[in-house]
Amino acid sequence: MTLLSFRAIVLGVVMAMLSACHTMPFINRHRMELPHGRPQVTPVTQTQADLRHLPEPAGPITAAVYAFRDLTGQYKPYPDSLYSTSVTQGAASILVESLLESRWFIPVEREGLQDLLTERRIIRAESSKPASPNEKDLAEHPLTAASIIFEGGIVGYESNVRTGGSGANYFGAGASEQYTTDQVTVNLRAINTQTGRILASVTTSKTIYSQATDASMFRYIEFKRLLQVEAGYTRNEPVQLCVREAMQSALIHLIVQGVHDRLWNLKNPKDYTTPMFQAYLQEREAP
């Protein structure tokens, strides 16, 4: 290899690295902000699309979610903060949103119930004058009771379930790739509020992927002059999105299981034979 061709290769590698770095977010040192684009709605996954397109129920069921806790006890490894948990602490909010999207349930506020009761007391005590329209509304429309309570939690988070990678190096130029997979597990159960009976319980798991790729090159151009070039990137699948997808999958399976066990009914019984419904049934019954 001639010096001219080698310099051309080096220039090409450097330009490629610079263009890659140009697409990476950088920190504005004056304002300390990341120049990202506008906030966007969370992307719709296939599981979320299935949840939104479930067959219609015979009638929506009033449901309550008091809490959906992180039961893993897992914290992020060093150098992250010792108080930074591995999974989201807002799982109850995710579950309420999923209940709304399914159109099978009418969720009622329970996580912020104390705030709601306080506001109703403020309306009643607003003045000593004759009852206002708002006060009359409170008397005529008491809080709605739930027929079902959803309980459960994030019951497992396993790190490095699978790790691996590959790489190659030739005459000072090389590249490598490494990956790790974690796993989050969610349990969801529906409870009859009148009897306390557990109607259905489902456990689902979702794999979390992380990937790191890097490339490097070093070579002596002249005596005591060493050229070294490095580039790389890391991609981590957001944990909260994986928790959301596992929870949505659990809710779909719970709905399907409830229809199968005649706990609730479809508006059109023929929808039981739809491909999506049957696919979740087969997944539930698979060994």
Order of alpha helices (4+ residues) and beta strands (2+ residues): alpha-alpha-beta-beta-alpha-beta-alpha-alpha-beta-beta-beta-beta-alpha-alpha
